[in-house]
Amino acid sequence: MQVGDIRDVVTAQIATEAALTGQHALGSLQITTTRFKRLPGYLRLGVEAHLVAPTIVGILSQRLVRRVCSACKETSPASPNELEPFFKDPRATTVTLYRGRTCKK
């Protein structure tokens, strides 16, 4: 059984009841940004806590990442502002970034 997006109480309850009866129910929960927030998000929808654990077999999280076109990519040195969230001393680190020039490929 494929449920689709689980965005409201009714859909969450249908998916939970199907899983409790032995059905293989697949659905996506769009209300969270990481897989660690999925269970509390499911609970916020109104599904009773004692029903969540026996019905959830696995939780996957997908992040889509842009890819730079290999035909038109060019190098671009990273500025200290771009590196600041990732390095303690961004000025002491050299990182090369790549960007596409928007070709037809």
C-alpha positions, 0 to 999 in steps of 0.5 A: 500500500502506498500512502503518498504524502502524510500531511494530516491526521487522517492520512497518518492514522490510515497509514498507521492502521494499515501498518498495524494490520500487517500491510506494507505501507509506504509514505512520505512525511513532509513536515520535517527537515531531517530524519531525526525529527520524523518521529516527533513530527508524526506524533504532532500529527496526532498519532498516539505514541504507543502506535508509532513504534510498532508501525515504523520499520525504517525512516529515510531522509533524502537531501537533493544536491545540485551537480555542477555540469562537467562540460562548463564548470569553472573554478572559483576561489571561496571567499572567507564569508562562504567558509566562515560557517565551516572553518574556525579560521576561514582566512587560513583555509584555501578552498576551491569551489566550482560553478557552471557557466550555464551551457546547453548540456 
